[in-house]
Amino acid sequence: MPRTLARIAAALVAPAALLLAPVSADAALPTRVSCISDEVVLTADNTHYELIGACGIVFVEADNATVTMSTATRLVVSGENTTVTAKTQILVEITGSSSAVAMTSAKALSMTGTGSSAAVTGLVEGVTARADGTSLTADRTHVLVVAGTDNVVDVRRGFRTRVIGDENAVTHRRLDRLRVRGDANTVTVAAGRTATKVVGAHNHVSVQKRR
């Protein structure tokens, strides 16, 4: 076959080979769910969900799932190893272990799932961490209660923080009021002055106290 014809034949075969190549599972389109009802329940494991519109109550019961959503009046994540990316929420409950929620802000956040995590770019008015091994990062908190063990908290600006569990690590850039009742906790406030009361044993608290 002449060289010119061989080059033409190769050019025609190459696109066909690309079309026949298998598509990666990661490229699959998400399962879209419309929030037209007051309650949405997500149960399929190993699924990427995309919720459309403002939601009422959302129950994420699926394990190893990924959820992208806007707002909800109540978000409950009971599945394990599930990740949720959301905007402003009113009430958030993370009860599943090793699940993570990233959001813009929330009125109330409850973390009772072991090893769960929450990342908030704005304000959380009330936070309660009652599990073990959880992680919280937030820009601001009004009332924060850390009641479990071995939790890690990093908040830029806090107003009232109570640490009633043991062996927790809590960091603030600024904090108005601090109460520590558990044992072997490490609490650090980097700047400003803080009204502090510490009860318990072997706590390491580094703050500038108010006179």
Summary of the structure (lengths in Angstrom):
residues: 211
radius of gyration: 23.9
end to end distance: 94.3
largest distance: 94.3
contacts: 708
relative contact order: 0.08
helix: 10%
strand: 55%
